[in-house]
Amino acid sequence: MTPLSFKRHRFPAEIIKHAAWLYARFTLSFRDVEDLLAERGIDVSNETVRRWFLKFGRLIAGNLRRSRPRASAHWHLDEMVIKIRGQKHWLWRAVDDEGQGLLGPAATLRQVG
């Protein structure tokens, strides 16, 4: 893990790390992170959360990526057919043996016919 320096910040390092982690880990807005921290009694603005993420986000996201377990060597292709406006479309995604998407939430959509 890359060491981070939180000198000259008003809030403790744990709060800054947690706010940046919430934003990087989940699909939350800066205002959502502000609300979650407010529920815990921490009064911080969404602009402050944005600045923290701009400053520390890349390092925290990199640490998250490195701490994630590696994908299994065994994987398969999930596919399904959906109809959009009466036309069939095929949807594919690569999944390892534990059901985790190998490319994240991305999937490939291809029109048939």
C-alpha positions as CSV (number, residue, x, y, z in Angstrom):
1,M,0.0,0.0,0.0
2,T,1.2,3.5,-0.8
3,P,1.6,5.6,2.3
4,L,-0.5,8.8,2.5
5,S,0.3,12.0,4.3
6,F,-2.6,14.0,5.8
7,K,-0.6,16.8,7.4
8,R,-2.2,20.3,7.6
9,H,-5.8,18.9,7.4
10,R,-8.5,19.8,9.9
11,F,-10.1,16.3,10.0
12,P,-8.3,13.1,11.1
13,A,-6.9,10.9,8.5
14,E,-9.4,8.1,9.2
15,I,-12.3,10.4,8.2
16,I,-10.6,11.6,5.0
17,K,-9.7,8.0,4.0
18,H,-13.3,6.8,4.8
19,A,-14.9,9.6,2.7
20,A,-12.6,9.0,-0.3
21,W,-13.1,5.3,0.1
22,L,-16.9,5.6,0.1
23,Y,-16.7,7.7,-3.1
24,A,-14.2,5.3,-4.8
25,R,-15.8,2.1,-3.7
26,F,-19.5,2.7,-4.3
27,T,-21.4,4.7,-6.9
28,L,-22.1,7.7,-4.7
29,S,-22.0,11.4,-5.4
30,F,-20.1,13.8,-3.2
31,R,-23.4,14.9,-1.7
32,D,-24.2,11.3,-0.8
33,V,-20.9,11.0,0.9
34,E,-21.6,14.3,2.7
35,D,-24.9,12.9,3.9
36,L,-23.4,9.6,5.1
37,L,-20.8,11.5,7.1
38,A,-23.5,13.8,8.5
39,E,-25.4,10.7,9.8
40,R,-22.3,9.9,11.8
41,G,-22.1,13.4,13.2
42,I,-19.3,14.7,10.9
43,D,-20.1,18.1,9.4
44,V,-18.3,18.3,6.1
45,S,-19.3,19.9,2.8
46,N,-19.5,18.1,-0.5
47,E,-16.9,20.4,-1.9
48,T,-14.5,19.3,0.9
49,V,-15.1,15.7,0.0
50,R,-14.5,16.5,-3.7
51,R,-11.2,18.2,-2.8
52,W,-10.2,15.2,-0.6
53,F,-10.9,12.8,-3.5
54,L,-9.0,14.9,-6.0
55,K,-6.0,14.9,-3.7
56,F,-6.1,11.4,-2.3
57,G,-8.6,9.5,-4.5
58,R,-6.1,8.1,-7.0
59,L,-3.9,6.6,-4.3
60,I,-6.9,5.2,-2.3
61,A,-8.4,3.7,-5.5
62,G,-5.1,2.2,-6.4
63,N,-4.8,0.7,-2.9
64,L,-8.4,-0.7,-3.3
65,R,-7.5,-2.3,-6.6
66,R,-4.3,-3.9,-5.3
67,S,-6.1,-5.3,-2.2
68,R,-8.9,-6.9,-4.4
69,P,-8.5,-10.6,-4.8
70,R,-7.3,-11.8,-8.2
71,A,-9.8,-13.2,-10.6
72,S,-10.0,-16.9,-10.9
73,A,-8.4,-18.7,-13.9
74,H,-11.7,-20.3,-14.6
75,W,-14.3,-18.1,-16.3
76,H,-17.2,-18.3,-18.6
77,L,-19.3,-16.1,-20.8
78,D,-22.8,-15.1,-19.6
79,E,-25.2,-14.3,-22.4
80,M,-28.8,-13.3,-22.6
81,V,-31.2,-12.1,-25.3
82,I,-33.3,-9.0,-24.7
83,K,-35.9,-7.3,-26.8
84,I,-35.7,-3.5,-27.3
85,R,-38.5,-2.1,-29.4
86,G,-39.2,-5.5,-30.8
87,Q,-35.6,-6.2,-31.9
88,K,-33.5,-8.9,-30.4
89,H,-30.2,-7.9,-28.8
90,W,-27.5,-10.2,-27.3
91,L,-25.9,-9.1,-24.1
92,W,-22.5,-10.7,-23.0
93,R,-20.2,-10.4,-20.0
94,A,-17.2,-12.4,-18.8
95,V,-17.7,-13.9,-15.3
96,D,-15.3,-15.9,-13.2
97,D,-16.3,-19.0,-11.3
98,E,-17.4,-17.0,-8.2
99,G,-19.8,-14.8,-10.3
100,Q,-17.7,-11.7,-10.4
101,G,-17.6,-9.7,-13.6
102,L,-14.1,-9.7,-15.0
103,L,-14.5,-6.3,-16.7
104,G,-16.5,-4.7,-13.9
105,P,-20.1,-3.7,-14.7
106,A,-19.4,-3.4,-18.4
107,A,-21.1,-5.6,-20.8
108,T,-21.3,-5.9,-24.6
109,L,-24.5,-5.3,-26.4
110,R,-24.9,-6.5,-30.0
111,Q,-28.0,-6.2,-32.2
112,V,-29.1,-9.3,-34.0
113,G,-30.6,-9.2,-37.4
